[in-house]
Amino acid sequence: MKRKRTNSFNSSQQSISSIITRSKSKAAKFYLPEHCWEHILRLLGDNPLRDDEEDPYKYVSLVCKQFLSITNRLRCYLSVEDHHTPPLLRRLFERFTITILDLSSYDGNLDTLLCEISLFPLKITSLDLSDQPTIPAIGLRYFSQKITTLTSLTCTSIHAIHYTDLVLIADCFPNLEHLALNDCDDISEEGIGHVLRRCCKMTHLDLDGCSNLKMTIHFEVPNLKVLDLSMTKVNDDALFVISKNCRGILQQLLENCHDITEKGVRHVVENCAQLQEINLRNCSNVNSDVLVSLILSRPSLKNVTTPHRYPFNDKEMELLLRQGCNVY
């Protein structure tokens, strides 16, 4: 009896060992290297259907230490608020690879905060200073001396932003590619011109809501791809000059620009040979009747927002669809 039980026990042990070996072998076949998991989790974070306030890595990071390590590297956005003290900031900067810094909700002394942040070896590429009363000149100057990787700056709804502030921005961050100055009433054409001359890599310029701005660009800006002049005082003459000097524009946004007519639109369509999108919503002085001929004259156009809901006839719709252009 003893020998039978021993044999049975040994047989069971061998079976279990065999199962474990086969399982390990199968697991090895399905093993993914860390860079593959990083790519998968990055796609999870970029999901457009996700709620903006939902942390895409919250539950994934609980699965295992490997996923926690990877998601820590992928958490690149940080919004700093008043309760973020220097010791807490230090721990956050040490744990995560922060490249996008949002200071729009900070109510304290921004100059002091920017100087403190500059002490860390960071590679910030995007900085948001929106909804602040003024530009923190001292802090930005010190920040730019320590952190030279910034390519995107957002300064929306800063009502006390003047020519000297724009000169400071251009001198501190010559590698800027994206500048947003939405709803800044006091900015001037001269200040914007200084930025564009100094920041030769600029591709995106957002001036939406700068209601007092009469914008003209009197020199070549070959790299500019997206220009948002919605709700500004731009007119036909200005569009002629801009389109002559910014021929590489892909997106021209002119929503609620009441000083332009179809003449100005024609300048843009004719001079910007790569134009893909133009937005003319609520441009009350643009005659919609000429839009079809303008669109068809620029085959690169793929998205056009008309001033009003223009009733295209069947033949016009057929021509537009053949060109692959979406009209709204």
C-alpha positions in Angstrom: 0.0 0.0 0.0 2.8 2.4 0.9 4.6 1.9 -2.4 1.3 2.4 -4.3 0.7 5.7 -2.5 4.3 6.8 -3.0 4.1 6.1 -6.7 0.7 7.8 -6.9 2.2 10.9 -5.1 5.2 11.0 -7.3 3.1 10.7 -10.4 0.9 13.6 -9.3 3.9 15.7 -8.5 5.3 15.0 -11.9 2.0 15.9 -13.5 1.9 19.2 -11.7 5.5 19.9 -12.6 4.7 19.2 -16.2 1.7 21.5 -16.2 3.8 24.4 -14.6 6.6 23.8 -17.2 4.0 24.0 -20.1 2.4 27.1 -18.6 5.7 28.8 -18.3 6.5 27.9 -21.9 3.2 29.3 -23.1 3.6 32.4 -21.0 7.1 32.9 -22.6 5.5 32.8 -26.0 3.0 35.6 -25.1 5.6 37.8 -23.3 5.7 41.4 -24.5 8.7 43.6 -24.0 8.3 46.8 -22.0 8.4 49.1 -24.9 5.4 47.3 -26.5 3.4 47.7 -23.2 4.3 51.3 -23.2 3.0 51.8 -26.7 -0.3 50.0 -25.8 -0.8 52.0 -22.6 0.0 55.2 -24.5 -2.8 54.4 -26.9 -5.1 53.9 -23.9 -4.2 57.4 -22.7 -4.9 58.9 -26.1 -8.4 57.5 -26.3 -10.6 60.3 -27.7 -13.8 58.8 -26.1 -12.4 59.1 -22.6 -13.7 61.7 -20.2 -11.1 64.5 -19.9 -11.3 64.3 -16.1 -10.7 60.5 -16.0 -7.2 59.3 -15.3 -6.6 56.7 -18.1 -3.9 54.9 -16.1 -5.7 54.8 -12.7 -6.7 51.1 -12.7 -4.0 49.8 -15.1 -1.3 50.9 -12.7 -2.8 48.6 -10.0 -2.3 45.5 -12.1 1.4 45.0 -11.4 4.6 46.8 -10.6 5.7 46.8 -14.2 2.5 48.6 -15.3 2.9 51.1 -12.4 6.5 51.8 -13.6 5.3 52.3 -17.2 2.3 54.5 -16.4 4.5 56.7 -14.1 6.6 57.4 -17.2 3.5 58.2 -19.3 2.0 60.7 -16.8 3.5 63.9 -18.3 0.8 66.4 -17.4 0.8 68.4 -14.1 -1.6 71.1 -13.1 -0.2 73.1 -10.1 -2.5 74.5 -7.6 -2.1 76.4 -4.3 -1.8 73.3 -2.1 1.3 72.0 -4.1 4.1 72.9 -1.8 7.8 72.7 -2.9 8.3 69.3 -1.1 5.3 67.8 -2.8 6.4 69.3 -6.2 9.8 67.7 -5.7 8.3 64.2 -5.2 6.0 64.7 -8.2 8.9 65.8 -10.4 11.1 62.9 -9.2 8.4 60.3 -9.8 6.9 61.4 -13.1 8.4 62.7 -16.3 6.5 66.0 -16.5 6.6 67.7 -19.8 3.3 69.6 -19.8 2.9 72.2 -17.0 -0.4 73.9 -16.3 -0.2 77.0 -14.0 -3.6 78.5 -15.0 -5.2 77.5 -11.6 -2.4 78.8 -9.4 -3.4 81.9 -7.3 0.0 82.5 -5.6 3.1 84.3 -6.7 3.9 82.9 -10.1 7.4 84.5 -10.3 8.4 82.7 -7.1 6.8 79.4 -8.3 8.5 79.5 -11.7 11.9 80.2 -10.0 11.3 77.2 -7.7 10.3 74.9 -10.6 13.4 76.0 -12.5 15.6 74.3 -9.9 14.5 70.9 -11.0 16.1 69.2 -14.1 13.0 69.2 -16.2 12.3 69.1 -19.9 9.1 71.1 -20.0 7.7 71.4 -23.6 4.4 73.0 -22.9 3.5 75.8 -20.4 0.0 77.2 -19.7 -0.2 80.6 -17.9 -3.8 81.3 -18.8 -6.2 83.3 -16.6 -3.4 85.1 -14.8 -3.6 88.9 -14.2 -0.2 89.6 -15.8 2.8 87.9 -17.4 5.3 86.8 -14.6 8.3 88.4 -16.3 10.9 87.7 -13.5 9.8 84.0 -13.2 9.7 83.5 -17.0 13.2 85.0 -17.5 14.7 82.7 -14.8 12.6 79.7 -16.1 13.9 80.1 -19.6 17.6 80.2 -18.4 17.2 76.8 -16.8 14.6 75.1 -19.1 15.3 75.5 -22.8 12.9 72.8 -24.2 9.7 74.8 -24.3 7.9 74.7 -27.6 4.3 75.6 -26.7 3.1 78.5 -24.6 -0.6 79.3 -23.8 -1.5 82.7 -22.4 -5.2 83.0 -22.9 -7.4 85.6 -21.1 -4.5 87.7 -19.8 -5.9 91.1 -20.3 -2.8 93.1 -19.2 -0.3 91.7 -21.7 1.6 94.4 -23.6 4.3 94.8 -26.2 7.1 94.4 -23.7 5.6 91.1 -22.5 5.6 89.7 -26.1 9.2 90.9 -26.6 10.1 89.0 -23.3 8.3 85.8 -24.5 10.1 85.9 -27.9 13.5 86.5 -26.3 13.1 83.9 -23.6 11.7 81.1 -25.9 13.0 81.5 -29.4 12.1 77.8 -30.1 8.4 78.3 -29.7 6.3 76.5 -32.2 2.8 77.1 -30.7 1.6 80.3 -29.1 -1.9 80.9 -27.9 -3.0 84.4 -27.0 -6.8 84.0 -27.1 -8.9 86.8 -25.6 -6.0 89.1 -24.9 -7.4 92.5 -25.6 -4.2 94.6 -25.3 -1.8 92.7 -27.6 -0.5 94.7 -30.6 0.5 93.9 -34.1 4.0 95.1 -33.4 4.3 92.7 -30.5 3.1 89.7 -32.6 5.5 90.8 -35.3 8.4 90.7 -32.9 7.4 87.2 -31.8 7.2 85.9 -35.4 10.6 87.4 -36.3 12.3 85.9 -33.3 10.5 82.5 -33.2 11.4 81.2 -36.7 9.9 77.7 -35.9 6.4 79.0 -35.2 3.8 76.8 -36.8 0.6 77.6 -34.7 -0.5 81.1 -33.8 -3.9 81.4 -32.0 -5.3 85.0 -31.7 -9.0 84.1 -31.4 -10.9 86.7 -29.5 -8.3 89.5 -29.6 -11.1 91.8 -30.6 -9.0 95.0 -30.8 -6.3 93.5 -33.0 -5.9 94.6 -36.7 -3.4 91.9 -37.7 -1.0 92.2 -40.7 2.3 90.3 -41.3 4.7 92.3 -43.4 7.5 89.7 -43.7 7.7 86.1 -44.7 6.8 83.4 -42.1 7.4 80.2 -44.1 6.7 77.7 -41.3 3.3 79.0 -40.1 0.7 76.3 -40.7 -2.3 77.3 -38.5 -3.4 80.9 -38.1 -6.5 81.6 -36.0 -7.8 85.2 -36.5 -11.4 84.6 -35.3 -13.1 87.6 -33.7 -10.4 90.0 -34.7 -10.5 93.2 -36.9 -8.6 91.6 -39.8 -9.8 92.9 -43.2 -9.4 92.1 -46.9 -6.2 94.2 -47.2 -4.6 92.5 -44.2 -5.5 89.0 -45.6 -3.9 89.9 -48.9 -0.6 90.7 -47.1 -0.8 87.8 -44.7 -1.5 85.2 -47.4 1.4 86.6 -49.5 3.9 86.2 -46.6 2.5 83.0 -45.1 2.0 80.8 -48.1 2.4 77.5 -46.2 -0.8 78.0 -44.1 -2.9 74.8 -43.9 -5.7 76.1 -41.6 -7.0 79.6 -41.7 -9.7 80.3 -39.1 -11.7 83.5 -39.6 -14.9 82.9 -37.6 -16.9 86.1 -36.7 -14.6 88.3 -38.7 -17.0 91.0 -40.0 -14.5 93.2 -41.8 -13.7 90.6 -44.5 -15.5 89.9 -47.8 -15.2 87.3 -50.5 -12.3 89.4 -51.8 -10.2 88.6 -48.8 -11.2 85.0 -48.9 -10.1 84.8 -52.5 -6.6 86.2 -51.5 -6.2 83.3 -49.0 -7.4 80.6 -51.4 -5.2 81.8 -54.2 -2.0 82.5 -52.3 -2.0 79.6 -49.9 -1.4 76.7 -52.2 -1.6 74.0 -49.5 -4.7 75.3 -47.8 -6.7 72.4 -46.3 -9.3 74.2 -44.1 -10.9 77.6 -43.9 -13.5 78.6 -41.3 -15.8 81.5 -42.3 -18.7 81.0 -39.8 -20.6 84.2 -39.1 -18.5 86.2 -41.5 -21.6 88.3 -42.4 -20.0 90.2 -45.3 -18.8 87.2 -47.3 -21.0 86.3 -50.2 -21.6 82.6 -50.1 -22.6 82.4 -53.8 -18.9 82.6 -54.9 -17.7 79.9 -52.4 -18.1 76.9 -54.8 -15.9 78.4 -57.4 -13.3 79.4 -54.8 -13.3 75.9 -53.2 -13.0 74.2 -56.6 -10.0 76.5 -57.5 -8.0 75.0 -54.6 -8.1 71.2 -54.7 -6.2 70.9 -51.4 -9.2 72.2 -49.5 -10.9 69.4 -47.5 -12.9 71.4 -44.8 -14.9 74.6 -45.4 -17.2 76.2 -42.9 -19.5 78.6 -44.8 -20.7 82.0 -43.4 -24.3 80.8 -43.4 -25.9 77.5 -44.2 -25.6 77.9 -48.0 -28.1 75.6 -49.9 -25.8 73.9 -52.4 -27.6 72.4 -55.4 -27.1 68.8 -56.6 -24.5 69.7 -59.2 -22.4 71.8 -56.7 -22.6 69.0 -54.1 -21.4 66.4 -56.7 -18.4 68.6 -57.6 -17.5 69.2 -54.0 -17.8 65.5 -53.1 -15.7 64.6 -56.1 -13.0 66.9 -54.8 -13.3 65.3 -51.3 -14.2 68.5 -49.6 -16.5 68.6 -46.5 -18.7 71.7 -46.4 -20.4 72.8 -43.2 
